[in-house]
Amino acid sequence: MPDPSPIVVDVPPRFRVVTAPWSDAVDARTIVLTESRAFGDGRHETTRMCLQALAVFAPRRQFRLFDVGSGSGILSIGAAKLGATTFGVEIDDEANAVARENARLSDVEARTTFTTSWPEGTFEFVVANILRGILLDLATEIVDRMAPGGTLVLSGLVSTDVPAIIARYSPLLRGRRPEVFERDAWRALVWRPSRDS
Ligand SMILES: C[S@@+](CC[C@H](N)C(=O)[O-])C[C@H]1O[C@@H](n2cnc3c(N)ncnc32)[C@H](O)[C@@H]1O
């Protein structure tokens, strides 16, 4: 049997997500994923908005990324393609094994970590694509991992989730309000550094 045709998902402006086996070049925009049950194959709007936020808002220099609920590793791998050193935390250790393999296939293994334990330290870019209830519960832990002047992206939300998420996070972020991005029913919130941070 020949290998099944790979699925190729373009996520403009910066990424394409392809399925293994992938025989073409693994270049600076290509995220290679194995078939798995881990969430994050580039087709869901919540993931796509995070990848697009990374492409547009990530620092144009070396940076550290914290990826909460890393699933297939897709967001960490995308950030590593932009030059980041990444740390993914994920409660499902099977997903972490998948994410490590995806990072290897995508040629960014050396710059990515996937574990079930929360890291020490702070990060210039923090992304969490999880459900509203979990984002509400983890607010303090997430904001504590942000470096001064860092960017926070929260996704996995629908419009009715937005007021509660802003009410929980904005006071922890010196009252700053996020930009709200929407795609179909989905919303992503982005807190970017203010000019005085
Ligand atoms: C919607 S998926 C996002 C996967 C990937 N980051 C993406 O953007 O496509 C959310 C992930 O968060 C994980 N998760 C749920 N609760 C968590 C928690 N308390 N801590 C860490 N990960 C969690 C789930 O197992 C799942 O893999």
The ligand as an SDF file (V2000), in Angstrom:
LIG
                    3D

 27 29  0  0  0  0  0  0  0  0999 V2000
   -7.7820   22.6840   22.9180 C   0  0  0  0  0  0  0  0  0  0  0  0
   -6.3830   21.7010   23.2780 S   0  0  0  0  0  0  0  0  0  0  0  0
   -5.0840   22.7590   22.6220 C   0  0  0  0  0  0  0  0  0  0  0  0
   -3.9440   22.0040   21.9650 C   0  0  0  0  0  0  0  0  0  0  0  0
   -2.9650   22.9160   21.2220 C   0  0  0  0  0  0  0  0  0  0  0  0
   -2.2650   23.7970   22.1240 N   0  0  0  0  0  0  0  0  0  0  0  0
   -3.6640   23.7340   20.1660 C   0  0  0  0  0  0  0  0  0  0  0  0
   -3.6990   24.9600   20.2910 O   0  0  0  0  0  0  0  0  0  0  0  0
   -4.1980   23.1410   19.2020 O   0  0  0  0  0  0  0  0  0  0  0  0
   -6.2440   21.8890   25.0280 C   0  0  0  0  0  0  0  0  0  0  0  0
   -5.2500   20.9640   25.6900 C   0  0  0  0  0  0  0  0  0  0  0  0
   -5.1430   21.3390   27.0610 O   0  0  0  0  0  0  0  0  0  0  0  0
   -4.9470   20.1630   27.8340 C   0  0  0  0  0  0  0  0  0  0  0  0
   -5.3210   20.4900   29.2130 N   0  0  0  0  0  0  0  0  0  0  0  0
   -6.5520   20.5290   29.7620 C   0  0  0  0  0  0  0  0  0  0  0  0
   -6.4800   20.9220   31.0410 N   0  0  0  0  0  0  0  0  0  0  0  0
   -5.1740   21.1600   31.3240 C   0  0  0  0  0  0  0  0  0  0  0  0
   -4.4640   21.5860   32.4840 C   0  0  0  0  0  0  0  0  0  0  0  0
   -5.0790   21.8600   33.6230 N   0  0  0  0  0  0  0  0  0  0  0  0
   -3.1260   21.7090   32.3950 N   0  0  0  0  0  0  0  0  0  0  0  0
   -2.4590   21.4410   31.2520 C   0  0  0  0  0  0  0  0  0  0  0  0
   -3.0890   21.0070   30.1160 N   0  0  0  0  0  0  0  0  0  0  0  0
   -4.4290   20.8670   30.1510 C   0  0  0  0  0  0  0  0  0  0  0  0
   -5.8060   19.1260   27.1330 C   0  0  0  0  0  0  0  0  0  0  0  0
   -5.3840   17.8120   27.4410 O   0  0  0  0  0  0  0  0  0  0  0  0
   -5.6120   19.4910   25.6600 C   0  0  0  0  0  0  0  0  0  0  0  0
   -4.5510   18.7820   25.0730 O   0  0  0  0  0  0  0  0  0  0  0  0
  1  2  1  0
  2  3  1  0
  2 10  1  0
  3  4  1  0
  4  5  1  0
  5  6  1  0
  5  7  1  0
  7  8  2  0
  7  9  1  0
 10 11  1  0
 11 12  1  0
 11 26  1  0
 12 13  1  0
 13 14  1  0
 13 24  1  0
 14 15  1  0
 14 23  1  0
 15 16  2  0
 16 17  1  0
 17 18  1  0
 17 23  2  0
 18 19  1  0
 18 20  2  0
 20 21  1  0
 21 22  2  0
 22 23  1  0
 24 25  1  0
 24 26  1  0
 26 27  1  0
M  CHG  2   2   1   9  -1
M  END
$$$$
